[in-house]
């Protein structure tokens, strides 16, 4: 069964007030719905720029705006959904099979990404028409 943009979920991380700031922790599958195999972050992205624009065949992702804000445009070949990330204790789970683009970065934003798999170029679908073919969809979303 193919995934839809409504299978992507906002997840609120525990937020601990230390009296000197806050701490949010990601631990195993207690925090996000997969074991983390890779962590990376995007930064120094000029304001208003976009990143991503690809889908994964098997890899889950969890995106957090560790600093600043950005939006994630989700697309399942039929429906599009825009999600704003602007709190460091809130992240977006993107299961495999969803085309995602990170857009409208505010200046100084940091996009923290947790993934279920180590990097493998063969897991990426970077061409939108190839994505539509892969999911068996022949028309563009309206």
N, C-alpha and C positions, 0 to 999 in steps of 0.2 A: 504494500500500500504506500503510495507516495505521500510525502509530507506537504502540508500547506503552511502558509504564513501564520496561521493560527496555532500551529504546533510550536512556534517560537514563543518563549515565555520570559517575562521579566521576573527576575529573582532578586529578592532583597536579602542581602548578607547581614549577618549579625553585626550590630554596631555597638561597640563598647566604649563608653565615655570614661576616660582615664582621669578626668579632671584637668588634664593638660593637652587635651585633644581626643581624637577618636581612633579606634583600631577596628578594622574589619578583617576577618580571617576566612580563608578558603581552605578547608580541610577535606580531602578525599571526596567521597560521594555524599557526605553530610551537607555540603554547601551547594554543590552543583551536581547535575545528574550524570556525571561520568568521571572516571579517573583521569587526572591531568597527566599528560605525557610531555607537554611542551608549553612554555610560557614565553611570550614576547610582547613588546610594546612599540607603538608607533608614536613618534613625537617630532617636533619641529615642522609640523605640517602647516603651511600657510593658511591663514583664516579663509574660510569659504571653499577650500579644496576638498577633493573626494579621493577615496581609497577603496580597495576591495574590488568590487564588480567581478565576482566569480562565485562558483558553487563548489562544494566538496561532495565526493561520492560516498565517503565513509566517515569522515572526520566531523566531530561535533566541535563547536566553538562557543565560548562564553566571553562576551565583550563587556568591559567596564570603562567608563569615563573616569580614569584615575585623577584627571585634572581637566578642567574646562568642560566643554560640551560638544556633542556631535549627534547626528541622526543616523539611523540605519534604515535604508530602504530595502525591504524584504520583498521577494518576488518568487512565486511558485509556478509561474507560467500562465496562471489564470488571474491571480489576485495580487495586488501590491498593498503593502502596509508600511507606514513610516513610524518608527519608534525613536523617541528622543532619549538619549542617555546624558545625564547631567549631574549625577550624584555618585560619589565613589563607593557607596554601599549598595548600589543597584546595578545589576548586570543583565545582559540579554543572552539567553541560550538560543543558539541557532543549530538545529539538527542538520545532518547531511541532507542534500537534495534541495536546499533552498538557495536561490541566487541572492547574494547580499552585497550591498554597497554602503560604505560609510561616507556620509556626505555632510556638508555644512559645518566643518570643524571651526570652532572658535579659536582665536589665536592662543597659543600656549597649551592646547589640548594634549592630553596623553591618553591613548587608547590601549588599555591593557587587555591582552588576549590569552585565554587558557584554551588548550586544545586537547582532544582525546587521543591524538596520534602525533607521532613525530612527523617532521616535514617529509612529504613525498609528492613530487611534481605530478606523478600519475594520478593523484587523488583530486587534483584541481580540474575544473572545467572553466576555462577563461573566455570562451567565445559564447555569446548568448544564443546564437542559433544552434550550436552544438549542445548547449544545455537543453533547449527546447526539444531537440531530437532525442537526447538522452532520457528525458522524462516522458517522451511520446506526445508532446504538445506541438501543434503546428501553427498556432496563431499567437500573436503577441497579446499581452494583457491590455485591456482598455484603460 
